[in-house]
Amino acid sequence: MEPIAHLVKVSVPNYLAGLPIPESIGGWFRLGVRDWFALLPPTALLAGVGYMSYRAFCPHGRPAPNGRVNLKIKKDIAKVVDTVDIEDISEKAVFCRCWRSENVSSFLI
């Protein structure tokens, strides 16, 4: 536990205090090449944490596994096509095309 406490209490604050972060906007333009290289690791760390947070908490940030939308229905067929006879439909029918519902049949209204 001692090495972790030293890392959190001494090493990380000393590292952050030594970073060449300017106090004004104009100071960013006066940084040298060596200063920019010193800022790369914390910038990469913040970008990685931000990206992982986006992937974890934003629903549209998670792609479907293997790029598939259809995860349950007729997975052995490359193209799922169903036909419905018009005489079988009463007045109005709604069909699910998202492949996420448990009911494969159409919903009659």
Order of alpha helices (4+ residues) and beta strands (2+ residues): alpha-alpha-alpha-alpha-beta-beta
